[in-house]
Amino acid sequence: MKSIILAGGSGTRLWPLSREKYPKQFLKLKETSLFQDTVSRCLEVSDITEIFVVTNEAQKFFVLGQIEELGYDFPAENLLLEPEGKNTLPAICFGMREIEKKFGRSNVGVFSSDHVLDGKAMATIAKAGELASDHLVTFGIVPVSPQTGYGYIKPAESLGMGHRVSEFREKPDLEKAQQYIKEGCLWNSGMFLMNSELFFEELRRHSPEVFEAFESSDDINEIYSKTPDISIDYGIMEKSDRVAVVRLDHKWNDLGNFDALYEEFVKDANANVVDETEGILINSSGNLVHSRPDKLVCLVDIEDTVVVDTPDALLVCPRKSSGKIREVVQRLKEQKDERAVLHQTVYRPWGTYTVMESSPTHKIKNIIVLPGKSLSLQLHHHRSEHWVVVTGMACVQVEKERFFLRQGESTFIKAGMKHRLSNPGKIPLEIIEVQLGERVDEDDIVRFDDEYGRE
């Protein structure tokens, strides 16, 4: 069995924890990220060479870095970069096409990278391969309560370990959700197991415009310019008469909003989730509180509320209203506010930087460079930089000169000078960078050489 992981989320539903350039699948809410957990589950049924990840250029280094953290050497050809998001059907088609090129006709599991799933479910998913030669298999979660945030699947007659799908149903209101459960409907998990040959047969029958786009060229940019924006449910599953559903009576959560996230954490005696935050909660219950470990958060007479405090944004809303947070993100995008896109801590293939203070003409960053990693050889037209080493050893290149800096030592780089920072040591390098100039924004970077393939 081969696996496709869809990892191109936009990071809007858990803002301000997640951002467009740091979506929820890569957040480490616990020791590992949701993406890493998904990879680990896929490794139960597939070899690392049989796992394909569909994502985008902005999230490429999250994928590679987090798989590397798990201790695996991920094949470069298995990282599939979409030129633009066109929903799930083109993404799955992209993965299926590359799997058939590499392995021929195959049974392929399709998984979202941002779901919580009991690992025991993978045995059931793998066993569903017995249905995959004749059916496109989807997986329905046995509901534990009526939910309005999920689509539903109504099973029909038995097909061995699964059932023929009678009907897909859209997200309901509460009354309909209660009725769906009485009828024996299942939550639509968005996970699939499909034989690649059957998938392309049904794609040609029910979404010929997507099929023809992928047949027309080997250039993925040209293909995506032709294919419509369409989900696999609308494009194939709701039209095909060859769809089966297998019940999964396992813990599952798509973490669609903070209310869903609340369900995943241990609660205190008053049903509050306080995470690692220092909190004093008086006559307060049912709250989700997230802040920095060194910041005291106090709630008095507050119930069923989300309080999320990050260095650059504070969110307070009723838990039941957390699905509306995407409207906040949309407003920020309309105002061209980069807080919709970036955290103050930004992840790069070489490590991270955190903006500690900024104005239009200065910026102070804390920069962490991982062992053996280097920034690009670059220059800035509008700013100078002053570097001070906090821990580790820095190798600094300025024009053709190369030298080393140890803890407490510093250097000054004038605007217009080519420079590069590297960590030759075995521990992370930490520096403080002070930028001064007419402009200190991130687009004032001219790269001359970059080992990560960035322009």
DRENROLUM-735201 format. One record per residue (C-alpha): x, y, z. Coordinates in steps of 0.05 Angstrom, whole numbers, padded with zeros to 5 digits, always signed. Each point is the difference from the previous one (the first is absolute). Layout:
REM DRENROLUM-735201
XYZ;...
REM end
This chain:
REM DRENROLUM-735201
+00000+00000+00000;+00025+00069-00019;-00020+00065+00037;-00015+00072-00021;+00001+00053+00054;-00036+00065-00017;+00039+00055+00035;-00018+00066-00032;-00046+00032+00052;-00008+00076+00006;+00003+00008+00075;-00063+00043+00008;-00042-00041+00049;+00047+00000+00059;+00026+00071-00007;+00040+00030+00034;+00033-00066+00019;+00005-00019-00073;+00014+00047-00058;+00001-00006-00076;+00076-00012+00002;-00006-00045+00062;-00065-00039-00006;-00028-00045+00054;+00028-00066-00027;+00070+00023+00018;-00016+00028+00069;+00029-00039+00057;-00057+00003+00049;+00031-00061+00034;+00069-00032-00011;-00012-00011-00074;-00041+00036-00052;-00063-00026-00032;+00038-00009-00065;+00054-00041+00035;-00055-00043+00032;-00030-00012-00069;+00067-00021-00028;+00010-00048+00058;-00068-00031-00012;+00014-00008-00075;+00065-00035+00017;-00042-00056+00031;-00027-00017-00069;+00052+00029-00048;+00075+00005-00006;+00029+00071+00002;+00014-00008-00075;-00075-00014-00011;-00025+00063+00034;-00014+00061-00043;-00014+00069+00028;-00040+00052-00039;+00013+00071+00024;+00024+00067-00027;+00065+00039-00005;-00013+00040+00063;-00006-00063+00043;+00053-00043-00035;+00052+00009+00054;-00049-00015+00056;-00013-00067-00033;+00073-00017-00011;+00022+00026+00068;-00053-00036+00041;+00011-00066-00036;+00075+00008+00013;-00016+00011+00074;-00034-00068+00000;+00066-00030-00024;-00019-00017-00072;+00032+00016-00067;-00059+00021-00043;+00007-00010-00075;+00002+00068-00035;-00045-00025-00057;-00055-00018+00050;-00009+00073+00020;-00052+00028-00048;-00007+00076-00004;-00066+00028-00025;+00009+00067-00037;-00067+00022+00030;-00054-00030+00044;-00056-00031-00041;-00035-00040+00054;+00007-00075+00014;-00015-00033-00067;+00059+00029-00039;+00046-00011+00060;-00020-00073+00004;+00005-00008-00075;+00071+00030+00003;+00020-00052+00052;-00034-00058-00036;+00035+00018-00065;+00069+00000+00033;-00013-00065+00036;-00020-00035-00064;+00063+00027-00034;+00044-00028+00055;-00036-00064+00021;-00053-00015-00052;-00071-00020+00019;-00005+00007+00076;-00048+00004+00059;+00008+00070+00029;-00023+00028+00067;-00015+00075+00001;+00007+00037+00066;-00007+00072+00024;+00061+00024+00037;-00039+00037+00054;-00044-00054+00030;+00004-00035+00067;-00011-00075-00009;+00008-00060+00046;+00059-00038-00029;-00037-00066+00006;-00045+00024-00057;+00056-00012-00051;-00008-00076+00005;-00073+00008-00021;+00019+00048-00055;+00052-00049-00028;-00049-00058+00004;-00050+00040-00042;+00046-00015-00059;-00043-00061-00013;-00055+00048-00025;+00046+00046-00040;+00003-00040-00064;-00075+00012-00013;-00016+00061+00043;+00026+00068+00018;+00003-00008+00076;-00014+00057+00047;+00000-00004+00076;-00057+00021+00045;+00010+00016+00073;-00052-00028+00049;-00029+00064+00030;+00006+00012+00075;-00047+00060-00003;-00040+00041-00050;+00049+00047-00034;-00016+00057-00048;+00072+00009-00024;+00005-00067-00037;-00031-00029-00063;-00035-00067+00008;-00001-00066-00039;-00061-00045-00002;+00019-00074-00008;-00043-00049-00041;+00008-00076-00010;+00059-00039+00026;+00062-00012-00043;+00038-00044+00048;+00040+00044+00047;-00033+00063-00028;-00065+00025-00029;-00022+00032-00065;-00009+00074+00008;-00072+00020-00007;+00010+00075+00007;+00049+00055+00019;-00032+00055+00041;+00024+00072+00011;+00015+00030+00068;-00068+00003+00036;-00031+00043+00054;-00006-00032+00069;-00070-00029-00012;+00021-00033-00065;+00064-00026+00032;-00041-00034+00054;-00044-00031-00054;+00060-00023-00041;+00028-00037+00060;-00067-00035+00012;+00003-00023-00073;+00069-00031+00012;+00039+00051-00039;+00075+00008+00011;+00045+00062+00002;+00036+00011-00066;+00074-00005+00020;+00030+00022-00067;+00045-00061-00001;+00001-00049-00058;+00030-00065-00025;-00002-00005-00076;+00031-00043-00054;+00035+00048-00047;-00027-00034-00063;-00072+00004+00025;+00011+00071+00023;+00020+00024-00069;-00058-00038-00032;-00050+00036+00045;+00037+00066-00009;-00008-00006-00075;-00074-00016+00006;-00020+00053+00051;+00051+00056-00004;+00026-00003-00072;+00027+00072+00004;+00048-00020+00057;+00019-00065-00035;+00014+00036-00066;+00041+00054+00035;+00046-00053+00029;+00004-00037-00066;+00017+00062-00039;+00069+00014+00026;+00057-00020+00047;+00008+00072+00023;-00037+00007+00066;-00006+00075-00008;-00036-00009-00067;-00043-00055+00029;-00023+00042+00059;-00016+00058-00046;-00051-00045-00035;-00030-00040+00057;-00060+00027+00038;-00001+00012+00075;-00040-00060+00025;-00002-00048+00059;+00003-00076-00008;-00070-00004+00031;-00032+00045-00053;+00044-00025-00056;-00006-00075+00009;-00026-00029+00065;-00071+00029-00003;-00007-00020-00074;+00030-00069-00002;-00041-00064+00011;+00064-00037+00021;+00011+00031+00069;+00003-00039+00065;+00005+00024+00071;+00036-00036+00057;-00018+00017+00071;+00055+00024+00047;-00020-00004+00072;+00063+00037+00022;+00017+00067+00029;+00003+00052-00056;-00001+00076-00002;+00013+00047-00058;+00017+00058+00048;-00043+00046-00042;-00002+00055+00052;+00018+00016+00072;-00062-00035+00025;+00025-00065-00032;+00071+00014+00027;-00029+00007+00070;-00025-00072-00003;+00071-00026-00010;+00031+00025+00064;-00004-00022+00073;-00048+00043+00040;+00006+00022+00073;-00054-00010+00052;-00041+00057-00030;+00007-00025-00072;+00052+00054-00017;+00058-00013-00048;+00059+00042+00022;+00056-00036-00037;+00068+00024+00025;-00025+00069+00017;+00004+00026+00072;-00073+00015+00016;-00045+00021+00057;-00072-00015-00018;-00053+00020+00050;-00072-00023-00008;+00017-00016-00073;-00013-00064-00039;+00003-00030-00070;+00055+00047-00024;+00059-00011-00046;+00059+00044+00020;+00066+00003-00038;+00056+00049+00013;+00075+00002+00012;+00024-00042+00058;+00029+00062+00034;-00065+00041-00004;-00054-00003+00054;-00071-00004-00027;-00058+00013+00049;-00073-00013-00015;-00058+00019+00047;-00072-00022-00013;+00017-00022-00072;-00033-00061-00032;+00010-00038-00065;+00049+00050-00029;+00062-00004-00043;+00059+00044+00023;+00061-00006-00045;+00057+00048+00011;+00060+00003-00047;+00055+00053-00001;-00035+00039-00055;-00074-00016+00007;-00053-00015+00053;-00063-00039-00016;-00061-00003+00047;-00065-00032-00023;-00054-00049+00023;+00022-00071-00016;-00064-00010-00040;+00019+00059-00045;+00071-00022-00016;-00021-00021-00070;-00006+00074-00017;+00074+00014+00010;+00013-00007-00075;-00038+00066-00007;+00054+00033+00043;+00054-00029-00046;-00038+00024-00061;-00004+00071+00029;+00075-00001+00013;+00014-00022-00071;-00043+00055-00028;+00041+00050+00041;+00064-00034-00025;+00019-00013+00072;+00057-00052+00002;-00026-00027+00067;-00048-00041-00042;+00060-00033-00032;+00059+00000+00048;+00013-00012+00074;+00052+00042+00036;+00039-00065-00001;+00012-00020-00072;+00026-00069-00022;+00053-00006-00053;+00036-00062-00028;+00062+00021+00041;-00037+00013+00066;-00043+00057+00027;-00002+00074+00013;-00043+00037+00050;-00015+00075-00006;+00011+00030+00068;-00012+00073-00018;-00012+00039-00063;-00015+00068-00031;+00001+00024-00073;+00075+00013+00006;+00026-00053+00049;-00012-00072+00019;+00030-00045+00054;-00001-00075-00012;+00020-00061+00039;+00028-00049-00052;+00011-00075+00011;+00043-00037-00052;-00001-00076+00004;+00066-00039+00002;+00031-00006-00069;-00050+00049-00032;+00013+00065-00038;-00040+00060-00021;+00004+00020-00073;+00056+00045-00026;-00038+00065-00005;+00001+00076+00004;-00049+00054+00021;-00005+00067-00036;-00035+00039+00054;+00025-00026+00067;+00063-00016+00040;+00004-00057+00051;+00036-00008+00066;+00008-00072+00025;+00016-00020+00071;+00012-00074+00017;-00039-00024+00061;+00017-00075-00002;+00039-00045-00048;+00051+00019-00053;-00015+00040-00063;+00036-00003-00066;-00009+00067-00034;+00015+00016-00073;+00002+00074-00021;+00017+00009-00073;+00061-00046-00008;+00022+00001+00073;-00019-00057+00046;+00008+00000+00076;-00028-00032+00064;-00037+00032+00059;-00008-00030+00069;-00047+00016+00058;-00002+00075+00014;+00037+00019-00064;-00033+00042-00055;+00006+00028-00070;-00031+00056-00042;-00022-00009-00072;-00012+00062-00043;-00057+00006-00049;+00019-00026-00069;+00052-00050+00024;-00008-00074-00017;-00002-00042+00063;-00017-00069+00027;-00010-00030+00069;+00015-00074+00014;+00002-00046+00060;+00061-00046-00004;-00012-00027+00070;-00039-00057+00031;-00047+00042+00042;-00050+00053-00024;+00029+00068-00014;-00039+00057+00032;+00013+00073-00020;-00034+00067+00011;-00006+00039-00065;-00013+00075-00001;-00023+00027-00067;+00004+00075-00015;-00020+00036-00064;-00050+00034-00044;-00038-00066-00006;+00004-00063+00042;-00052-00044-00033;+00012-00071-00023;-00003+00015-00074;+00066+00038+00002;+00040-00063-00011;+00042-00015-00062;+00023-00073+00000;+00062-00021-00038;+00007-00072+00024;-00048-00043+00040;+00008-00073+00017;-00076-00008+00008;-00017+00020-00071;-00035+00065+00017;+00002+00054-00053;
REM end
